[in-house]
Amino acid sequence: MQERRQQPRKKLTTRLLWHVVVVSVSILLLTLFITFWQTYPSAKQAVVERIQREVATKLTTNQYQLQAIERRGDLLAEEFLTRYQNLRYEQDLQSYFSDWFEETSPGVWRLKESLFTGVKAGDHYFKGMSVFVGPRPTPLTDELRARLVISVRTLNDLGPAWEGQVTNTHLSLPENALALYSREQAWGRLAAADLVMTDFSTLKSTLQSENPERAPNWTGLYKDHSGGFWTITYQRPVDLNGKHLVNASFDVSLAQLTQDLSRTVDADISNYVLNSQGALITSSTLSDALSEQRDTLTPENYDDPLYQKIAARLLTNPQSFKQEVWDDIDDDYLVLVQHLGTPDWWYFAVYPKELITSEALFLPMVIALIGSLLVLGVLLTTIIFVRHQVSIPLRRLASLAALMDEKNYDEIEKQSESEVRSYGEISQVLNAFRVMARRFVRTNFELEQRVAERTKELRKANRKLDELVHIDGLTGLLNRRAFQTDVANAIATADGSCYFVMADIDDFKPFNDNYGHEAGDRALIAFAKAFRELPESRAYRYGGEEFALLLQADSLAQARERLDELRQAIHNLGIEHHFGRRLHGILTVSFGVTRIRANELPSDLIKRADKQLYLVKQEGGDAVAFDVGD
Ligand SMILES: Nc1nc2c(ncn2[C@@H]2O[C@H](COP(=O)(O)OP(=O)(O)OP(=O)(O)O)[C@@H](O)[C@H]2O)c(=O)[nH]1
């Protein structure tokens, strides 16, 4: 009963909720995992392709600019050569040289200042021009003079067209001379008088002795101390009949060159540009201070772990890396490699892998979100349905069962009438249970009433039976069985005021024999009435014609007095008896009396009374004899 009344530890809806949540979350996680597993490679591929597109666009522009410079070199070279072929023997050139050049120190010639600041000479206006003719082993020949003048005129005509696209346009001569067009700087006038340009790698690389192929080249990066910026130079040697005349050249500042390269369109992509020696040309990660040192930054002196890893791998075999993806070079970054070609540099785009993971997670997250909303919707619907259609009816059912247990009929009636919304099987069960509950309680009530009535009757019958067991059927006196119980109690509570009397009808046999047995019965009934009416006493039919009395008396005398009254009452009945041995004329009774003693045996008590009765009988009967032994 106790168990039945206990509240369930968890509600049905709570349990259902837990089950659905656990199963749904497991399925969602599995879906997430599988989707992520499927989408990660394609997300990575998409990122790679996006970066490649961006890099390609950037490099195409960059390479286009460089190739444009190379094409300009061709133009400049062709123009110079044409003019040189047509004009080299013109005498005017010698006078131009005399007008335009001045010997600023012995053997060192420079173009006059006015051609830089702006002057009209002949048909042309000259501006931004400077020339330095430094120390050289050979003398200043007419041909060299003519070449210098042609160089000045060519540069003056073509140079302005490319202004802004290159740092400067110049024609360098293998005889340690250089003609330069630049609106910014009159380099030819500033160069140190003892400068031997042909000793430097830049110009040296164009000399026939150094460059038998006569291949145009991009120099390495160098700091232009006169300009104060990092520069590379494009040089295209121009020869005629095996003679090295000039180099059509352009200086390009590193800033100009790498502006696009170091700029990142996507803030998440950083980049590095390395040359074939592993030196860092530029990077989006460089601070302004470090930007000044680029090209001198090497894995040994620039502490950037990712750059160091990239440089280490590049240096294993630079020419083998053209365009590829390095996924394994760093735990956190994906690296795309692109060889630039012009100049011989490598471009590295670096992308954080965690962003690829984020992108790969996008689809699973959308699925998870939609899935969660779906699960939530299904869950809420299920909970509401189960709560209203199952839980509440079942709780009502449990409540009815508890009320049945408590036999609360009124409440069951009340609850049975109240409305509970449910459908189908639950509704059937609830209704069937209500009907059953009502019937059960009613039947139970009736049964209990019937049992109560029967119990009452049974008690009554038992009392009757009990009486019958202890009452003599003929006389209505208590019988010997009742006597045995009462005498035991009287002995147990004996206080000297209770007497035991044994009475026996005198000569009853002859009475029966002569007056008939029925007359004997009537006599017995009449005597019994007299015994019963004796005050302060309980009378018993001891057996046959014998009676017993438990008599309450304050003294022996009082007891004797009472018994004499009884004997007199018997006499008064006057039942005639003329056939007895004692010839009393009426039917009489003899009495043997003794006082009840505490804790004695009933047999001893009876024996004492019997003895007195015997003595009375011996003496002729119809008398009372007392045992006075105590
Ligand atoms: N009518 C009738 N007689 C009974 C009943 N019970 C016992 N008796 C008779 O009582 C008589 C008892 O006789 P006895 O024991 O010889 O005693 P008595 O004749 O009375 O002789 P004393 O006792 O010496 O006076 C018997 O004849 C029994 O049949 C009874 O219920 N009804």
The ligand as a Gaussian input file, in Angstrom:
#p B3LYP/6-31G(d) Opt

LIG

0 1
 N      -37.628000     -37.122000      37.107000
 C      -36.300000     -37.064000      37.156000
 N      -35.527000     -37.851000      37.891000
 C      -34.209000     -37.743000      38.007000
 C      -33.545000     -36.802000      37.222000
 N      -32.184000     -36.960000      37.489000
 C      -32.029000     -37.954000      38.392000
 N      -33.274000     -38.467000      38.744000
 C      -33.554000     -39.555000      39.619000
 O      -33.118000     -39.298000      40.963000
 C      -32.983000     -40.515000      41.607000
 C      -31.839000     -40.486000      42.547000
 O      -31.892000     -41.583000      43.313000
 P      -30.792000     -41.959000      44.334000
 O      -29.437000     -41.612000      43.920000
 O      -30.883000     -43.434000      44.585000
 O      -31.150000     -41.158000      45.586000
 P      -32.465000     -41.057000      46.545000
 O      -33.410000     -42.005000      46.040000
 O      -32.842000     -39.601000      46.437000
 O      -31.843000     -41.383000      47.869000
 P      -31.136000     -40.347000      48.857000
 O      -30.298000     -39.524000      48.018000
 O      -30.298000     -41.175000      49.727000
 O      -32.225000     -39.595000      49.505000
 C      -32.888000     -41.567000      40.519000
 O      -34.072000     -42.412000      40.539000
 C      -32.853000     -40.785000      39.260000
 O      -33.533000     -41.425000      38.201000
 C      -34.290000     -35.950000      36.409000
 O      -33.786000     -35.085000      35.695000
 N      -35.680000     -36.109000      36.408000

